[in-house]
Amino acid sequence: MKLKESGMPEEEMWGRFFEPNKILQTLGLSNSVVGVADLGCGYGTFTIPAAKIIRGKVYAIDIEPEMIENVKRKAKENGLDNVEARLRDFMAEGSGLENEIVDYVFLFNILYTTKNPEKLLKEAYRILKINGKLGIIHWNYDSTTPRGPPMEMRPKPEQCIKWAEFAGFSSLKKYDLKPYHYGIIMEKTK
Ligand SMILES: C[S@@+](CC[C@H](N)C(=O)[O-])C[C@H]1O[C@@H](n2cnc3c(N)ncnc32)[C@H](O)[C@@H]1O
């Protein structure tokens, strides 16, 4: 089931809200990372820069065929053979990835859209290696942002942390990803 309010604006507009390389650097993505899962990859705004940084593969998963085709095309244009774009509904079917296969899971601008965020976080936990990291990005809890879901759907960082702790994550860092987002890093320690 496609998550509510997860429809994307035009790619050009979406791209204006982020500095993906800066954000990935802030969230600690480096070439010591081998595998990444980008759940709800959208246009590949973070998939493609991540694939250029890490040593292994980025699994980019989305429910929308046009998003997956877009990511595949961009990977090809960028000469990247380490992007595996998969069309899949991860709420209904899970990510389809093996247990403990990646070092980093991105839940970027997606977690707030589901009524069952704990389920998605548990899936992230399952596919992460021990000491693997979870990165969450969300629109600020601020009604003046130029886009973003209605305020009643936007979780505050504390809420995301509670959900992630419920799924088993611990040890957090919070970041102000100016101008419109916040970021959280959590860890799977056991
Ligand atoms: C708001 S966009 C965020 C895209 C990307 N993470 C980013 O920050 O640029 C959310 C994406 O999640 C995808 N999505 C929503 N529900 C999904 C589901 N159940 N399974 C897989 N993808 C889903 C949508 O198609 C959309 O591309």
The ligand as a Gaussian input file, in Angstrom:
#p B3LYP/6-31G(d) Opt

LIG

0 1
 C        8.300000      11.876000       0.001000
 S        9.077000      10.711000      -1.044000
 C       10.759000      10.703000      -0.405000
 C       11.783000      10.233000      -1.420000
 C       13.228000      10.180000      -0.943000
 N       13.380000       9.335000       0.222000
 C       13.767000      11.560000      -0.680000
 O       13.845000      11.959000       0.504000
 O       14.115000      12.270000      -1.638000
 C        8.453000       9.142000      -0.511000
 C        8.672000       7.999000      -1.518000
 O        8.254000       6.774000      -0.891000
 C        7.581000       5.961000      -1.847000
 N        6.667000       5.056000      -1.138000
 C        5.534000       5.376000      -0.473000
 N        4.973000       4.275000       0.069000
 C        5.767000       3.230000      -0.268000
 C        5.706000       1.818000      -0.014000
 N        4.714000       1.289000       0.716000
 N        6.686000       1.012000      -0.511000
 C        7.698000       1.563000      -1.254000
 N        7.811000       2.895000      -1.515000
 C        6.865000       3.719000      -1.029000
 C        6.852000       6.985000      -2.736000
 O        6.551000       6.421000      -4.001000
 C        7.870000       8.135000      -2.805000
 O        8.737000       8.005000      -3.917000

